[in-house]
Amino acid sequence: MTELSKKILEKWQVRKTHRQKSDFIAFLQSELGEDTVRVEKSGTFGSRNIVLGDVDTAEMIVAAHYDTQPVLPFPNFLTPKNIPAYIGYMLLLVIGISIPVFLAGFIMGMLDAPAFLVPIVGYGILLLFMALMLFGPANKHTANDNTSGVITVLEAYADEELRRRAAFVLFDHEEVGLFGSMAFYKAHKDVLKNKLVINCDCVGDGDTVMVILSKKAKQHAGAMERAFIPPEGKHALITDAGKTLYPSDQANFPVSA
C-alpha cells in the first residue's frame, strides 16, 4: 500500500458534505499535483467527479465512488447472486417502514385527531426515513464502502504501466442514486460507448472478488481472469451482469465490470 493510500485510510474516510469533498480534492491535488487531479462538475446535482488521465485516449477507465454513505437505521444487505433474497429483504424494509406510519394513523384515530392530519403525518414519517437514508449523518467507518474502492483506484494509478493505458475516475453522488457516474457518462458518451469501465465498489472485505461483466464486456472475460489473481485464501468470481444484481456505478456504462 502506498503512503497516499495509508493517509486516506487513516484520515480521509469521511467524504460526505460539500466541504469534506472539497477538502479531500484539495488533499489529492496537494499529493499528486493540481494539474494531475482534475475536477469535472456536471449533472443536475453538480456532481464533482475526480479525473486522473485522459479519458478520450485511455484504453480503459478504472473507477470507484468517493462519496460517503449515511449511517443507516438498518443493514445495507446485498445478495448479488440471490436476487429473490434481495427482493425479499426490500419488501421487509417496506413493511418495517410502513409499521410506524400505520401506528401513527392508529394513535391519531384513537385520539380523534382531524382526518386531514393522518396522511400529513404518514407522509412526514416516510420523508423522514428517506431523508435519513440519503442525507443522514455520515458513516465514519468506510474502509470497505468505499474507501477500499478509492484506494484501489489510486493504487492502480501508482502503477506506471497502467497509468499509460488507463484513465482513473472517482465518482461523486453514488450513494444518493449513481448521479456522478451518470453525469460522467453523459459528458463522455461518445468515447465511453465501447470503452471498458472497471468499477471498484466494496472490494476491501470478504474472500471473494466478484467481477460482474455487462453483456458488451464479456469479450474481456479472459483478460479479467488473467488480471484478477487474488492472494492465497481468496478467489475471483467472473460472472454475468444479467444474472447478478449489484446496484453501483457500473450500471451507467455499456461496457463495464
Short mmCIF file of the C-alpha atoms (twelve columns), coordinates in Angstrom:
data_MODEL
# 
_entry.id   MODEL 
# 
loop_
_atom_site.group_PDB 
_atom_site.id 
_atom_site.type_symbol 
_atom_site.label_atom_id 
_atom_site.label_alt_id 
_atom_site.label_comp_id 
_atom_site.label_asym_id 
_atom_site.label_seq_id 
_atom_site.Cartn_x 
_atom_site.Cartn_y 
_atom_site.Cartn_z 
_atom_site.pdbx_PDB_model_num 
ATOM 1   C CA . MET A 1   0.000   0.000   0.000   1 
ATOM 2   C CA . THR A 2   1.364   3.415   -0.957  1 
ATOM 3   C CA . GLU A 3   1.815   6.211   1.574   1 
ATOM 4   C CA . LEU A 4   -1.040  8.081   -0.092  1 
ATOM 5   C CA . SER A 5   -3.386  5.143   0.466   1 
ATOM 6   C CA . LYS A 6   -2.317  4.870   4.098   1 
ATOM 7   C CA . LYS A 7   -3.089  8.554   4.659   1 
ATOM 8   C CA . ILE A 8   -6.549  8.155   3.120   1 
ATOM 9   C CA . LEU A 9   -7.313  5.117   5.263   1 
ATOM 10  C CA . GLU A 10  -6.146  6.877   8.418   1 
ATOM 11  C CA . LYS A 11  -7.517  10.407  7.919   1 
ATOM 12  C CA . TRP A 12  -9.863  10.658  4.926   1 
ATOM 13  C CA . GLN A 13  -12.574 8.022   5.337   1 
ATOM 14  C CA . VAL A 14  -15.374 10.607  5.606   1 
ATOM 15  C CA . ARG A 15  -16.225 12.461  2.365   1 
ATOM 16  C CA . LYS A 16  -19.905 13.348  2.634   1 
ATOM 17  C CA . THR A 17  -20.521 17.085  2.855   1 
ATOM 18  C CA . HIS A 18  -19.562 19.566  0.160   1 
ATOM 19  C CA . ARG A 19  -16.796 20.881  2.416   1 
ATOM 20  C CA . GLN A 20  -15.442 17.418  3.200   1 
ATOM 21  C CA . LYS A 21  -15.327 16.578  -0.503  1 
ATOM 22  C CA . SER A 22  -13.603 19.888  -1.270  1 
ATOM 23  C CA . ASP A 23  -11.004 19.178  1.405   1 
ATOM 24  C CA . PHE A 24  -10.435 15.682  0.015   1 
ATOM 25  C CA . ILE A 25  -9.993  17.031  -3.507  1 
ATOM 26  C CA . ALA A 26  -7.520  19.632  -2.212  1 
ATOM 27  C CA . PHE A 27  -5.650  16.865  -0.385  1 
ATOM 28  C CA . LEU A 28  -5.328  14.784  -3.558  1 
ATOM 29  C CA . GLN A 29  -4.185  17.831  -5.519  1 
ATOM 30  C CA . SER A 30  -1.541  18.577  -2.893  1 
ATOM 31  C CA . GLU A 31  -0.320  14.983  -3.061  1 
ATOM 32  C CA . LEU A 32  -0.478  14.407  -6.825  1 
ATOM 33  C CA . GLY A 33  -0.471  17.924  -8.275  1 
ATOM 34  C CA . GLU A 34  -3.239  20.324  -9.278  1 
ATOM 35  C CA . ASP A 35  -2.629  19.670  -12.964 1 
ATOM 36  C CA . THR A 36  -2.908  15.906  -12.382 1 
ATOM 37  C CA . VAL A 37  -6.121  15.880  -10.330 1 
ATOM 38  C CA . ARG A 38  -8.907  17.445  -12.400 1 
ATOM 39  C CA . VAL A 39  -12.469 18.005  -11.265 1 
ATOM 40  C CA . GLU A 40  -15.365 17.689  -13.702 1 
ATOM 41  C CA . LYS A 41  -18.539 19.294  -12.375 1 
ATOM 42  C CA . SER A 42  -21.687 18.300  -14.232 1 
ATOM 43  C CA . GLY A 43  -25.180 16.917  -13.887 1 
ATOM 44  C CA . THR A 44  -28.337 18.169  -12.192 1 
ATOM 45  C CA . PHE A 45  -26.778 17.819  -8.741  1 
ATOM 46  C CA . GLY A 46  -23.478 19.411  -9.703  1 
ATOM 47  C CA . SER A 47  -21.531 16.199  -9.158  1 
ATOM 48  C CA . ARG A 48  -17.789 16.708  -8.835  1 
ATOM 49  C CA . ASN A 49  -16.057 13.735  -10.423 1 
ATOM 50  C CA . ILE A 50  -12.311 13.474  -9.844  1 
ATOM 51  C CA . VAL A 51  -10.384 12.545  -13.008 1 
ATOM 52  C CA . LEU A 52  -6.774  11.464  -13.454 1 
ATOM 53  C CA . GLY A 53  -5.565  10.863  -17.001 1 
ATOM 54  C CA . ASP A 54  -7.040  11.390  -20.451 1 
ATOM 55  C CA . VAL A 55  -10.476 9.805   -20.783 1 
ATOM 56  C CA . ASP A 56  -10.510 10.194  -24.571 1 
ATOM 57  C CA . THR A 57  -7.257  8.347   -25.294 1 
ATOM 58  C CA . ALA A 58  -7.266  5.799   -22.454 1 
ATOM 59  C CA . GLU A 59  -7.841  2.132   -23.294 1 
ATOM 60  C CA . MET A 60  -9.995  1.687   -20.198 1 
ATOM 61  C CA . ILE A 61  -11.347 3.526   -17.156 1 
ATOM 62  C CA . VAL A 62  -10.638 2.394   -13.593 1 
ATOM 63  C CA . ALA A 63  -13.217 3.929   -11.269 1 
ATOM 64  C CA . ALA A 64  -14.859 3.997   -7.852  1 
ATOM 65  C CA . HIS A 65  -17.175 6.298   -5.954  1 
ATOM 66  C CA . TYR A 66  -15.657 8.514   -3.275  1 
ATOM 67  C CA . ASP A 67  -18.730 9.921   -1.536  1 
ATOM 68  C CA . THR A 68  -19.646 8.552   1.891   1 
ATOM 69  C CA . GLN A 69  -22.872 6.793   2.789   1 
ATOM 70  C CA . PRO A 70  -25.016 7.892   5.753   1 
ATOM 71  C CA . VAL A 71  -25.453 5.805   8.878   1 
ATOM 72  C CA . LEU A 72  -28.499 3.687   8.090   1 
ATOM 73  C CA . PRO A 73  -31.104 2.504   10.618  1 
ATOM 74  C CA . PHE A 74  -30.887 -0.969  9.042   1 
ATOM 75  C CA . PRO A 75  -28.128 -3.124  7.478   1 
ATOM 76  C CA . ASN A 76  -27.119 -2.464  3.878   1 
ATOM 77  C CA . PHE A 77  -27.837 -6.063  2.896   1 
ATOM 78  C CA . LEU A 78  -26.908 -7.211  -0.625  1 
ATOM 79  C CA . THR A 79  -27.107 -10.694 -2.170  1 
ATOM 80  C CA . PRO A 80  -25.857 -10.206 -5.761  1 
ATOM 81  C CA . LYS A 81  -26.307 -13.837 -6.775  1 
ATOM 82  C CA . ASN A 82  -29.590 -14.394 -4.920  1 
ATOM 83  C CA . ILE A 83  -31.996 -11.871 -6.414  1 
ATOM 84  C CA . PRO A 84  -35.156 -13.303 -4.730  1 
ATOM 85  C CA . ALA A 85  -33.477 -12.901 -1.319  1 
ATOM 86  C CA . TYR A 86  -32.615 -9.292  -2.100  1 
ATOM 87  C CA . ILE A 87  -36.171 -8.548  -3.253  1 
ATOM 88  C CA . GLY A 88  -37.470 -10.215 -0.087  1 
ATOM 89  C CA . TYR A 89  -35.227 -8.001  2.025   1 
ATOM 90  C CA . MET A 90  -36.503 -4.901  0.224   1 
ATOM 91  C CA . LEU A 91  -40.084 -5.987  0.938   1 
ATOM 92  C CA . LEU A 92  -39.233 -6.424  4.614   1 
ATOM 93  C CA . LEU A 93  -37.829 -2.883  4.651   1 
ATOM 94  C CA . VAL A 94  -41.036 -1.554  3.114   1 
ATOM 95  C CA . ILE A 95  -43.063 -3.373  5.763   1 
ATOM 96  C CA . GLY A 96  -40.758 -2.115  8.516   1 
ATOM 97  C CA . ILE A 97  -41.085 1.487   7.344   1 
ATOM 98  C CA . SER A 98  -44.869 1.109   6.969   1 
ATOM 99  C CA . ILE A 99  -45.370 -0.024  10.582  1 
ATOM 100 C CA . PRO A 100 -44.712 3.385   12.212  1 
ATOM 101 C CA . VAL A 101 -46.896 5.032   9.540   1 
ATOM 102 C CA . PHE A 102 -49.880 2.787   10.339  1 
ATOM 103 C CA . LEU A 103 -49.152 3.023   14.065  1 
ATOM 104 C CA . ALA A 104 -49.202 6.832   13.881  1 
ATOM 105 C CA . GLY A 105 -52.517 6.684   11.996  1 
ATOM 106 C CA . PHE A 106 -53.989 4.320   14.591  1 
ATOM 107 C CA . ILE A 107 -52.922 6.536   17.507  1 
ATOM 108 C CA . MET A 108 -54.303 9.644   15.805  1 
ATOM 109 C CA . GLY A 109 -57.573 7.815   15.225  1 
ATOM 110 C CA . MET A 110 -57.743 6.850   18.896  1 
ATOM 111 C CA . LEU A 111 -57.144 10.495  19.826  1 
ATOM 112 C CA . ASP A 112 -59.856 11.593  17.395  1 
ATOM 113 C CA . ALA A 113 -57.407 13.834  15.515  1 
ATOM 114 C CA . PRO A 114 -58.621 15.688  12.402  1 
ATOM 115 C CA . ALA A 115 -58.709 13.330  9.427   1 
ATOM 116 C CA . PHE A 116 -56.609 15.596  7.211   1 
ATOM 117 C CA . LEU A 117 -53.673 15.272  9.629   1 
ATOM 118 C CA . VAL A 118 -53.375 11.496  9.204   1 
ATOM 119 C CA . PRO A 119 -51.867 11.500  5.659   1 
ATOM 120 C CA . ILE A 120 -49.710 14.528  6.528   1 
ATOM 121 C CA . VAL A 121 -48.146 12.698  9.481   1 
ATOM 122 C CA . GLY A 122 -47.800 9.491   7.439   1 
ATOM 123 C CA . TYR A 123 -46.017 11.213  4.568   1 
ATOM 124 C CA . GLY A 124 -43.898 13.106  7.104   1 
ATOM 125 C CA . ILE A 125 -42.656 9.835   8.598   1 
ATOM 126 C CA . LEU A 126 -41.857 8.459   5.139   1 
ATOM 127 C CA . LEU A 127 -39.979 11.618  4.212   1 
ATOM 128 C CA . LEU A 128 -38.023 11.395  7.466   1 
ATOM 129 C CA . PHE A 129 -36.905 7.853   6.625   1 
ATOM 130 C CA . MET A 130 -35.930 8.918   3.116   1 
ATOM 131 C CA . ALA A 131 -34.010 11.902  4.454   1 
ATOM 132 C CA . LEU A 132 -32.089 9.667   6.866   1 
ATOM 133 C CA . MET A 133 -31.276 7.219   4.061   1 
ATOM 134 C CA . LEU A 134 -29.988 9.958   1.774   1 
ATOM 135 C CA . PHE A 135 -28.765 12.781  3.979   1 
ATOM 136 C CA . GLY A 136 -28.307 11.290  7.442   1 
ATOM 137 C CA . PRO A 137 -25.078 11.607  9.467   1 
ATOM 138 C CA . ALA A 138 -22.006 10.210  7.734   1 
ATOM 139 C CA . ASN A 139 -20.708 6.742   8.416   1 
ATOM 140 C CA . LYS A 140 -17.240 7.296   9.890   1 
ATOM 141 C CA . HIS A 141 -16.071 3.742   9.195   1 
ATOM 142 C CA . THR A 142 -15.876 3.393   5.420   1 
ATOM 143 C CA . ALA A 143 -12.822 1.177   5.000   1 
ATOM 144 C CA . ASN A 144 -14.883 -1.160  2.830   1 
ATOM 145 C CA . ASP A 145 -17.627 1.107   1.408   1 
ATOM 146 C CA . ASN A 146 -15.978 2.777   -0.339  1 
ATOM 147 C CA . THR A 147 -12.549 3.827   0.867   1 
ATOM 148 C CA . SER A 148 -11.405 0.435   -0.410  1 
ATOM 149 C CA . GLY A 149 -12.511 1.443   -3.917  1 
ATOM 150 C CA . VAL A 150 -10.818 4.848   -3.694  1 
ATOM 151 C CA . ILE A 151 -7.571  3.252   -2.565  1 
ATOM 152 C CA . THR A 152 -7.782  0.582   -5.292  1 
ATOM 153 C CA . VAL A 153 -8.088  3.265   -7.969  1 
ATOM 154 C CA . LEU A 154 -5.170  5.259   -6.572  1 
ATOM 155 C CA . GLU A 155 -3.024  2.133   -6.152  1 
ATOM 156 C CA . ALA A 156 -3.713  1.331   -9.822  1 
ATOM 157 C CA . TYR A 157 -2.792  4.894   -10.749 1 
ATOM 158 C CA . ALA A 158 0.548   4.430   -8.976  1 
ATOM 159 C CA . ASP A 159 1.460   1.687   -11.470 1 
ATOM 160 C CA . GLU A 160 3.382   3.423   -14.264 1 
ATOM 161 C CA . GLU A 161 2.472   0.938   -16.999 1 
ATOM 162 C CA . LEU A 162 -1.232  1.003   -16.136 1 
ATOM 163 C CA . ARG A 163 -1.130  4.791   -15.922 1 
ATOM 164 C CA . ARG A 164 -0.091  4.882   -19.596 1 
ATOM 165 C CA . ARG A 165 -3.055  2.743   -20.617 1 
ATOM 166 C CA . ALA A 166 -5.910  3.862   -18.373 1 
ATOM 167 C CA . ALA A 167 -7.699  6.895   -17.003 1 
ATOM 168 C CA . PHE A 168 -8.886  6.932   -13.390 1 
ATOM 169 C CA . VAL A 169 -12.111 8.416   -12.068 1 
ATOM 170 C CA . LEU A 170 -13.631 8.859   -8.612  1 
ATOM 171 C CA . PHE A 171 -17.379 9.385   -8.893  1 
ATOM 172 C CA . ASP A 172 -19.455 11.689  -6.743  1 
ATOM 173 C CA . HIS A 173 -23.076 11.106  -5.602  1 
ATOM 174 C CA . GLU A 174 -23.163 7.316   -5.919  1 
ATOM 175 C CA . GLU A 175 -24.845 6.935   -2.551  1 
ATOM 176 C CA . VAL A 176 -27.822 9.113   -3.482  1 
ATOM 177 C CA . GLY A 177 -28.516 7.500   -6.862  1 
ATOM 178 C CA . LEU A 178 -25.450 6.990   -9.108  1 
ATOM 179 C CA . PHE A 179 -25.718 10.602  -10.254 1 
ATOM 180 C CA . GLY A 180 -21.977 11.253  -10.561 1 
ATOM 181 C CA . SER A 181 -21.318 8.344   -12.918 1 
ATOM 182 C CA . MET A 182 -24.492 9.190   -14.842 1 
ATOM 183 C CA . ALA A 183 -23.222 12.731  -15.420 1 
ATOM 184 C CA . PHE A 184 -19.765 11.432  -16.334 1 
ATOM 185 C CA . TYR A 185 -21.187 9.079   -18.955 1 
ATOM 186 C CA . LYS A 186 -23.282 11.848  -20.496 1 
ATOM 187 C CA . ALA A 187 -20.221 14.127  -20.637 1 
ATOM 188 C CA . HIS A 188 -18.094 11.463  -22.389 1 
ATOM 189 C CA . LYS A 189 -20.775 9.383   -24.096 1 
ATOM 190 C CA . ASP A 190 -19.100 9.216   -27.496 1 
ATOM 191 C CA . VAL A 191 -15.872 7.694   -26.178 1 
ATOM 192 C CA . LEU A 192 -17.445 5.531   -23.469 1 
ATOM 193 C CA . LYS A 193 -19.872 3.623   -25.681 1 
ATOM 194 C CA . ASN A 194 -17.261 0.957   -26.367 1 
ATOM 195 C CA . LYS A 195 -14.658 1.582   -23.654 1 
ATOM 196 C CA . LEU A 196 -14.281 -0.758  -20.673 1 
ATOM 197 C CA . VAL A 197 -15.084 0.808   -17.300 1 
ATOM 198 C CA . ILE A 198 -13.918 -1.181  -14.264 1 
ATOM 199 C CA . ASN A 199 -15.844 -0.083  -11.174 1 
ATOM 200 C CA . CYS A 200 -14.371 -0.881  -7.749  1 
ATOM 201 C CA . ASP A 201 -17.022 -0.902  -5.027  1 
ATOM 202 C CA . CYS A 202 -16.708 -2.560  -1.617  1 
ATOM 203 C CA . VAL A 203 -13.556 -4.501  -2.538  1 
ATOM 204 C CA . GLY A 204 -11.939 -4.489  0.909   1 
ATOM 205 C CA . ASP A 205 -13.881 -7.230  2.688   1 
ATOM 206 C CA . GLY A 206 -14.578 -10.930 2.168   1 
ATOM 207 C CA . ASP A 207 -12.751 -13.783 0.482   1 
ATOM 208 C CA . THR A 208 -14.253 -13.324 -2.992  1 
ATOM 209 C CA . VAL A 209 -13.613 -10.614 -5.577  1 
ATOM 210 C CA . MET A 210 -16.733 -10.514 -7.752  1 
ATOM 211 C CA . VAL A 211 -16.239 -9.224  -11.294 1 
ATOM 212 C CA . ILE A 212 -19.638 -8.524  -12.878 1 
ATOM 213 C CA . LEU A 213 -19.408 -8.251  -16.662 1 
ATOM 214 C CA . SER A 214 -22.009 -6.415  -18.700 1 
ATOM 215 C CA . LYS A 215 -23.128 -8.015  -21.979 1 
ATOM 216 C CA . LYS A 216 -20.723 -5.882  -24.021 1 
ATOM 217 C CA . ALA A 217 -17.870 -6.561  -21.583 1 
ATOM 218 C CA . LYS A 218 -17.959 -10.351 -21.942 1 
ATOM 219 C CA . GLN A 219 -15.264 -10.074 -24.599 1 
ATOM 220 C CA . HIS A 220 -12.905 -9.109  -21.762 1 
ATOM 221 C CA . ALA A 221 -13.680 -12.180 -19.621 1 
ATOM 222 C CA . GLY A 222 -10.373 -13.880 -20.426 1 
ATOM 223 C CA . ALA A 223 -8.375  -10.751 -19.637 1 
ATOM 224 C CA . MET A 224 -10.242 -10.377 -16.339 1 
ATOM 225 C CA . GLU A 225 -9.443  -13.939 -15.340 1 
ATOM 226 C CA . ARG A 226 -5.768  -13.327 -16.036 1 
ATOM 227 C CA . ALA A 227 -5.747  -9.941  -14.285 1 
ATOM 228 C CA . PHE A 228 -7.551  -10.877 -11.076 1 
ATOM 229 C CA . ILE A 229 -5.132  -13.208 -9.335  1 
ATOM 230 C CA . PRO A 230 -6.121  -12.995 -5.655  1 
ATOM 231 C CA . PRO A 231 -3.779  -13.896 -2.776  1 
ATOM 232 C CA . GLU A 232 -3.894  -17.256 -1.017  1 
ATOM 233 C CA . GLY A 233 -7.242  -17.911 0.648   1 
ATOM 234 C CA . LYS A 234 -9.091  -15.570 -1.731  1 
ATOM 235 C CA . HIS A 235 -10.653 -16.181 -5.115  1 
ATOM 236 C CA . ALA A 236 -12.204 -14.283 -8.016  1 
ATOM 237 C CA . LEU A 237 -15.679 -14.876 -9.409  1 
ATOM 238 C CA . ILE A 238 -16.192 -13.726 -13.000 1 
ATOM 239 C CA . THR A 239 -19.933 -13.512 -13.526 1 
ATOM 240 C CA . ASP A 240 -22.665 -12.170 -15.797 1 
ATOM 241 C CA . ALA A 241 -24.491 -8.900  -15.056 1 
ATOM 242 C CA . GLY A 242 -27.684 -10.438 -16.459 1 
ATOM 243 C CA . LYS A 243 -27.710 -12.914 -13.574 1 
ATOM 244 C CA . THR A 244 -26.339 -10.634 -10.881 1 
ATOM 245 C CA . LEU A 245 -27.806 -7.686  -9.001  1 
ATOM 246 C CA . TYR A 246 -25.339 -5.126  -7.665  1 
ATOM 247 C CA . PRO A 247 -26.550 -1.513  -7.670  1 
ATOM 248 C CA . SER A 248 -23.449 0.566   -8.289  1 
ATOM 249 C CA . ASP A 249 -21.874 2.922   -10.822 1 
ATOM 250 C CA . GLN A 250 -21.062 0.248   -13.424 1 
ATOM 251 C CA . ALA A 251 -24.778 0.204   -14.269 1 
ATOM 252 C CA . ASN A 252 -24.383 3.526   -16.125 1 
ATOM 253 C CA . PHE A 253 -21.837 2.189   -18.659 1 
ATOM 254 C CA . PRO A 254 -22.443 -0.170  -21.603 1 
ATOM 255 C CA . VAL A 255 -19.053 -1.929  -21.298 1 
ATOM 256 C CA . SER A 256 -18.471 -2.401  -17.594 1 
ATOM 257 C CA . ALA A 257 -17.113 -4.686  -14.925 1 
# 
